[in-house]
Structures are given as C-alpha cells and as structure tokens.
Amino acid sequence: MGLLVGIVEGWSVGDAVYFSFVTGLTIGYGDIVPRQALARALAIGIGVSGLFLTGIIAGIAVHAMRRALSDRDTD
C-alpha cells in the first residue's frame, strides 16, 4: 500500500517505503504527508494494518513468554 501511496503522490520509492514504515508503526513524524484523498485513505489503511500487525506480534510474544515460563516451571 505504501508504494501505491507513493505512486499517487509522485514520491520516490524510498520516500514511499519510509512513509509506509512510519505510518504502519504509528510513529507519524509528519515530514512526508499525503495530499491526495486516495493517498490519505490508503494511509489510514496502512495505519490500521500496522495496529493489527503490532497487536499480533505482541500477542505472539506474550504467548511465547508464557509457554517458556510454564515449561520452565514444569521441569
């Protein structure tokens, strides 16, 4: 989606990837911002996807820690 935003906005590939990482990780520096309505809608999608992905990664990490601690306690 980040590359699509970059195409719509006319950004370089590097700027598009940077924007998608900053938006997906919900950092939002604001140094590169989309101006077109379609690009803004895609940016919302990137942000929401980033929230879900972060939640999934955190959930996996918590599950792995619980499993490791419970395995340690049973030994």
C-alpha positions in Angstrom: 0.0 0.0 0.0 2.9 2.3 0.7 4.1 2.0 -2.9 0.6 2.8 -4.1 0.6 5.9 -2.0 4.0 6.8 -3.4 2.7 6.4 -7.0 -0.4 8.5 -6.3 1.7 11.2 -4.7 4.6 11.0 -7.1 7.1 10.2 -4.4 10.3 8.2 -4.9 10.3 4.5 -3.9 12.5 5.3 -0.8 10.1 8.0 0.4 7.1 5.7 -0.2 8.7 2.9 1.8 9.8 5.3 4.6 6.2 6.7 4.7 4.7 3.3 5.0 7.0 2.2 7.8 6.5 5.5 9.8 2.7 5.2 9.3 2.4 1.5 9.8 4.4 1.7 13.1 2.1 4.6 14.1 5.1 6.9 14.6 3.8 9.6 12.3 6.7 12.2 12.1 4.7 14.3 9.7 7.7 15.1 7.4 6.1 13.3 4.5 2.3 13.6 4.3 -0.1 12.6 1.5 -2.1 15.4 -0.1 -4.5 13.4 -2.4 -7.7 12.0 -1.0 -7.0 8.5 -2.3 -3.5 8.6 -0.8 -4.9 9.7 2.6 -7.4 6.8 2.5 -4.6 4.4 1.8 -2.6 5.9 4.6 -5.5 5.2 7.0 -5.4 1.6 5.8 -1.6 1.4 6.4 -2.1 2.7 9.9 -4.9 0.3 10.8 -2.9 -2.6 9.3 0.1 -1.5 11.4 -2.0 -1.5 14.6 -3.3 -5.1 13.9 0.2 -6.3 12.9 1.7 -4.8 16.1 -1.1 -6.5 18.2 -0.5 -9.8 16.5 3.3 -9.6 17.1 2.7 -8.6 20.8 0.3 -11.4 21.3 2.7 -14.0 19.8 5.5 -12.6 22.1 3.3 -12.9 25.2 2.2 -16.4 24.2 5.8 -17.5 23.7 6.9 -16.0 27.0 4.0 -17.7 28.9 4.8 -21.0 27.2 8.5 -20.7 28.0 7.8 -19.8 31.7 5.3 -22.6 32.1 7.7 -25.1 30.5 10.4 -23.9 32.9 8.2 -24.4 35.9 7.3 -28.0 35.0 10.9 -29.1 34.6 
